[in-house]
Amino acid sequence: MNMMNLKEIKEFLSGKDDNTLFHEADKVRLQIFGKDVYIRGIIEFSNMCREDCLYCGLRKSNRKLKRYQLTMEEILEGVELAGMNNIKTIVLQSGDDLSYNKEFIGKLIEEIKKRLDVVITLSLGERTYDEYAYWREKGAERYLLKIETFDEELYKKMRPGKKLEDRLQRLEWLKELDYEVGSGIIVGLPGQDLDSLTNDLRRLAELDLDMIATGPFIPHPETPLRDYPHGDVNLSIRVIALLRIMNPYSNIPATSALASLHSDAREKGLKAGANVIMPSLTPKRVRLLYNIYPGKNESCQCVIDEINYIKGIIEKAGYIPSDSKGYSPRRLYA
Ligand code: 5AD
């Protein structure tokens, strides 16, 4: 089932046989990861963004959003919380905010490494080769850069002034620099059809990624896409299941976008192949301002509640919260 053809992929996406699909995906995940679910603590340290993506609430044209930028000390406080809760991977994420320069991020990586035995994942958008290389040298080990869609026309519309090939180039750089590399797509972007999604799945598999994330499109009221329908939750779960079957060794999260639509959707994701979950460790004072889409970071107001809530979801779904660093098994076996 590993090497599904495009016709089969499309049939499953249309909902031909969810039972078989989800069962098969869970079988593959149990073979590779057992019942473990890796927890990655994410600190969203700035909501400033120089980009203007049509779908995203952080887009620079959204003048209604109150912007924030955490200081080094504030970010490190979030990191300490991860340490206290035995979280072994820290994801540092922001909008495309160049005011956190190469040296700042380098110093941040050093400071975290000094304090804690954790893996650092960066998710800072499009930067230069030189910056990626420097941060890798400083000890960052993983990088997330979503492609969002492989459809060139749709990509151009959704990300004004940006080119798909530049994003793909960066994924190649990151691989070359020996990062564990993650990417992913949004399900249900306006203008995306099942053929486009089928092609996305094929292209993601060809990229041989360590991490693949996907979640449904959620219209944000302060964006040009406000009146479009949200992505389908079941379709998003099917995408997760297909990703698992086509990429057995990749770490695949049950994303918070899923949870924004249905409170139990992340559980469903875990049962259909996802093996990672990413609680937000962003300080209470600003966590609601990281408003990529409506509902983001709303489930819990404080970090400790969020971590316990996430562990509850994992256990309710019948899996085990793991405090392993959760390195990419793809590298061991592939
Ligand atoms: N709906 C769903 N996902 C979104 N993202 C951004 N905007 C939206 C939206 N409106 C996702 C993108 C981005 C990640 C941080 O959040 O995939 O890479």
Boltz pocket constraint, residues with backbone or C-beta under 6 A from the ligand:
constraints:
  - pocket:
      binder: B
      contacts: [[A, 55], [A, 56], [A, 57], [A, 146], [A, 148], [A, 185], [A, 186], [A, 215], [A, 216], [A, 217], [A, 218], [A, 219], [A, 220], [A, 257], [A, 292], [A, 293]]
      max_distance: 6.0
